[in-house]
Structures are given as structure tokens and as C-alpha cells.
């Protein structure tokens, strides 16, 4: 049973989701179906990923009730602004083959374009229409969050950011806690670069699990939504199998010692 976390709008979000970045439509249809069969009930896609059709196909093929699958997608940077966002949202729904999404996010602040406040107001409109059941942001830093909250009075339900032991996002996590924003972690394995980290391999060995499972569990234990990605059926199944062990205080302290500030993806200030 996948743990769910409460959202500030009264809804809830499964704590372990399935990411599909850099997976094409055909591969996504197979991988998402495998994930749903393995027990995932949260799929995270985006307009920019180019695989919303495949995700929708997998959801329909699963024959699960629509309300049993939490679907997240995102508006891309060049579609920010009210009219462009509304068009992008309609196009995403059409590709997914859905009447509504469970969570709609601004993919990046793209602050140089200065359209993220207007875009955030548009997401709030979509939430009020019921077609986006919850709304949030992705890759926002504290100043971006402060601005949209100050200018609109609306607080995002979720902020999805790069998060792993090298980049635990302590300042951002503290801000989220103060404002009841759920943190979601993309690249939880540091794009695969953390799987050979000696501290993590030792912890994984002690628990009889994989490093990927340790990293998923690390996020879940901290109340963070985590979005592991794989197209390998065995790894898809193992990444969600994290309820059989608990990281100890010593484990958590050892993992905390890995913090370096190193990113494996883009810095939000560099994405326009």
C-alpha cells in the first residue's frame, strides 16, 4: 500500500510516484503499465516530456478507476502567460485523454520571462474550474514562492524540485514546512550517480536492499513525494518496495553527511 501525503487543499498525493522524463510515447505506455501493475498510483509527466499520449494509453489499458490514479503534468516555459497556458493545458488533457488532471505544475519559473505570476493565477483558475484538481509549481526557489504568494495570496500545494543527499534543499524544505507546501523530489538517485556512493551502498547492504530503495525510503521518511524513474521492470517494482525497512537515526546522519550542493540537473536561474 503506497503511503499518501495530505495536501493543503484537502486532497492527498501518493508519496511514491513514477517519473517518465526522457521516455518516449511508446516506451512510456509500456513502463507506466508495468508501474501501475506493480502498485504505483501516481504518474508524473509533463508537456515537455513528449509522452502524455503514452501515459494516457497506459492508464486506460490498466482498467483502473480514474480516481485511483494520480496524474501530474506541467506547463512548459514557452507556454507561460494566461492564454498560452490555457491552450497548453487543453492540449495536455487531449493528449492524456482525460477530463482533468490531479496536479498541474508550472515546470520552471523561467524568471527572465517574468510570466510566472500570471501563469500561477491561471493555474488557480484551472483549479477553481475543477479541471486541475490541485495546482503547484516545480523548480521554484524561495524568492519565486514568496512572490507568487505575496502577489496572489495563493500558496502552491506542491513544489517539485531536484532533491537527493547531495542536494537536500534544506532552506527550501524549511520554507515549505512554514507554508504547508509538499516537497516532491525529482532525480532522487542523482540521475544514477549516487548508486555507487559508498555510504549508501553500505546502508543498502545492511538492510538487504538496493541503493535506489534507500534513496526512495530516505525521501518518504521525511514526508517528501519521490519520483523514481526506470524502464526496467525489475527496478520499477523494487523502487516502490520500500515499506519493509526503516532508516535508522545513524543511517540518516550518515546520509546527511553527503550534502555538497551538487546538482545533476539545471539550476532554476539558468532556465529561461
C-alpha positions in Angstrom: 0.0 0.0 0.0 1.5 3.3 -1.1 1.6 6.0 1.6 -0.2 9.2 0.8 0.6 12.7 2.0 -2.0 15.3 2.7 -2.1 18.4 0.5 -3.1 21.9 1.8 -6.2 21.9 -0.4 -7.7 18.9 1.4 -6.7 16.3 -1.2 -3.8 13.8 -0.9 -0.9 12.6 -3.1 0.8 9.2 -3.2 4.2 9.5 -1.7 5.9 7.4 -4.3 5.2 8.3 -7.9 6.5 7.1 -11.3 8.6 9.5 -13.3 8.8 9.3 -17.1 11.3 12.0 -18.1 13.2 11.1 -21.3 10.9 8.2 -22.1 9.0 8.4 -25.5 5.3 7.7 -26.0 5.7 4.0 -26.9 8.1 3.2 -24.1 6.0 5.2 -21.6 2.9 3.2 -22.5 4.8 0.0 -21.5 6.6 1.4 -18.5 3.6 3.1 -16.9 1.5 0.0 -17.4 4.3 -2.0 -15.6 4.4 0.6 -12.9 0.6 0.5 -12.4 0.6 -3.3 -12.2 3.4 -3.0 -9.6 1.2 -0.8 -7.4 2.2 2.7 -8.3 -0.8 5.0 -8.3 0.9 8.3 -9.2 2.4 9.1 -12.6 4.4 12.3 -13.2 4.7 13.5 -16.8 4.9 16.9 -18.5 4.2 18.6 -21.8 7.9 18.9 -22.4 8.5 15.1 -22.0 6.5 14.4 -25.1 4.9 11.3 -23.7 1.5 12.3 -22.4 -0.2 10.2 -25.0 1.7 7.1 -23.9 0.9 7.8 -20.2 -2.8 8.2 -21.0 -2.8 5.0 -23.1 -1.3 3.0 -20.1 -3.8 4.4 -17.7 -6.7 3.3 -19.9 -5.1 -0.1 -20.6 -4.8 -0.7 -16.8 -8.6 -0.6 -16.4 -8.1 1.1 -13.0 -10.7 3.5 -12.0 -9.7 7.1 -13.0 -9.8 8.3 -9.4 -7.4 5.6 -8.4 -4.5 7.0 -10.4 -3.0 10.4 -9.5 -1.8 12.2 -12.7 0.6 15.1 -12.7 1.6 17.1 -15.7 3.3 20.5 -16.3 3.1 23.6 -18.5 6.4 24.3 -20.4 8.3 27.6 -20.2 7.4 28.9 -23.6 3.7 28.5 -22.9 3.6 30.6 -19.8 1.1 33.5 -19.7 -2.6 33.2 -19.3 -3.8 32.4 -22.9 -0.8 30.2 -23.8 -1.2 28.3 -20.5 -4.9 27.6 -21.1 -4.1 26.4 -24.6 -1.3 24.2 -23.3 -3.5 22.8 -20.6 -6.2 21.8 -23.1 -3.6 20.2 -25.3 -2.2 18.2 -22.4 -5.7 16.9 -21.4 -6.3 16.0 -25.0 -3.0 14.0 -25.3 -3.7 12.3 -21.9 -7.3 11.6 -22.9 -8.5 12.8 -19.5 -11.2 15.3 -18.4 -9.0 16.5 -15.5 -5.5 16.1 -14.0 -4.8 15.6 -10.4 -1.9 18.1 -10.2 -0.9 20.8 -12.7 2.5 22.5 -12.3 4.5 25.4 -13.7 7.5 23.4 -14.9 10.1 26.2 -14.2 9.8 29.8 -13.0 11.7 31.0 -16.1 12.1 34.2 -14.2 13.8 36.1 -17.1 10.5 35.9 -19.0 8.6 37.3 -16.0 5.4 35.4 -16.7 5.3 33.0 -13.8 3.0 35.1 -11.6 0.4 35.5 -14.4 0.8 31.8 -15.1 0.2 30.9 -11.4 -3.0 33.0 -11.4 -4.1 30.9 -14.5 -3.4 27.6 -12.6 -5.5 28.8 -9.8 -8.3 29.5 -12.3 -7.9 25.9 -13.6 -8.1 24.6 -10.1 -11.3 26.5 -9.4 -12.8 25.1 -12.7 -12.1 21.6 -11.4 -10.1 20.6 -14.4 -6.9 20.7 -12.4 -7.8 19.2 -9.1 -4.7 20.6 -7.4 -2.0 23.1 -8.6 1.6 23.8 -7.8 5.0 24.6 -9.1 8.2 23.0 -10.0 11.8 24.2 -9.6 10.8 27.3 -7.7 13.2 28.8 -5.2 12.2 30.7 -2.1 12.1 34.2 -3.8 9.8 32.8 -6.6 7.5 31.3 -4.0 7.4 34.4 -1.9 6.5 36.5 -4.9 3.6 34.3 -6.1 2.2 34.1 -2.6 2.6 37.8 -1.9 1.0 38.9 -5.3 -1.8 36.4 -5.4 -2.5 35.2 -1.9 -2.5 31.6 -3.2 0.0 29.0 -1.9 1.1 26.1 -4.1 0.1 22.6 -2.9 3.4 21.2 -4.2 6.8 22.3 -5.3 8.7 19.7 -7.2 12.5 20.1 -7.2 15.7 18.2 -7.6 16.4 16.5 -4.3 18.8 13.8 -3.2 21.5 13.5 -0.5 23.9 15.8 -2.4 21.2 18.5 -2.6 18.7 18.0 0.3 17.2 21.5 -0.2 17.2 22.4 3.5 16.3 26.1 3.1 13.5 25.3 0.7 12.2 22.5 2.9 12.0 24.9 5.8 10.0 27.4 3.8 7.7 24.6 2.6 7.1 23.5 6.1 6.2 27.0 7.2 3.7 27.3 4.3 2.3 23.8 4.2 3.7 23.1 0.8 4.5 19.4 0.0 8.0 18.8 -1.4 8.3 16.4 -4.4 11.7 15.1 -5.4 12.8 14.6 -9.0 16.2 13.0 -9.7 16.2 11.2 -6.4 19.1 9.0 -7.5 21.1 11.9 -8.7 20.5 10.7 -12.3 22.1 7.4 -11.3 25.3 9.0 -10.0 24.5 8.1 -6.4 24.1 4.4 -6.8 27.9 3.7 -6.2 28.2 6.1 -3.3 30.0 4.1 -0.6 27.9 5.5 2.3 24.7 4.5 0.5 26.0 1.1 -0.6 26.9 0.3 3.0 23.5 1.3 4.3 21.8 -0.6 1.5 23.8 -3.7 2.3 23.0 -3.5 5.9 19.2 -3.5 5.1 19.4 -6.0 2.3 18.0 -3.6 -0.3 19.3 -1.5 -3.3 20.7 2.0 -3.1 17.7 3.1 -5.1 15.4 1.8 -2.4 17.4 3.5 0.3 17.0 6.8 -1.6 13.3 6.4 -2.1 12.9 5.5 1.6 15.0 8.5 2.6 12.5 10.8 1.0 9.4 9.0 2.1 10.6 9.0 5.8 11.0 12.8 5.5 7.5 13.3 4.2 8.7 14.0 0.7 7.0 12.8 -2.5 9.6 10.9 -4.5 9.6 10.2 -8.3 12.0 7.4 -9.2 12.2 6.6 -12.9 13.1 3.4 -14.7 12.0 1.5 -17.8 13.4 -1.8 -16.4 10.5 -3.9 -14.9 12.6 -5.3 -12.0 13.7 -1.8 -11.0 10.3 -0.4 -11.4 8.9 -3.0 -9.0 11.8 -2.7 -6.5 11.7 1.1 -6.4 8.2 1.1 -4.8 9.0 -1.8 -2.4 10.3 0.4 0.5 7.9 -0.4 3.3 9.9 -3.4 4.7 12.7 -1.4 6.3 13.3 1.9 8.1 16.4 4.0 8.0 17.8 4.5 11.5 19.0 7.8 13.0 22.6 6.7 12.3 21.6 6.0 8.7 20.0 9.4 8.4 23.0 11.1 9.9 25.4 9.3 7.6 23.3 10.3 4.6 23.2 13.9 5.8 27.0 14.0 5.6 26.8 13.6 1.9 25.4 17.1 1.3 27.5 19.0 -1.1 25.1 21.3 -3.0 25.9 19.4 -6.2 23.1 19.4 -8.8 22.7 16.8 -11.6 20.1 19.0 -13.4 19.8 22.7 -14.3 19.8 25.5 -11.8 16.4 27.3 -11.8 18.1 30.6 -12.5 19.6 29.2 -15.7 16.4 28.0 -17.3 14.6 30.6 -19.5 
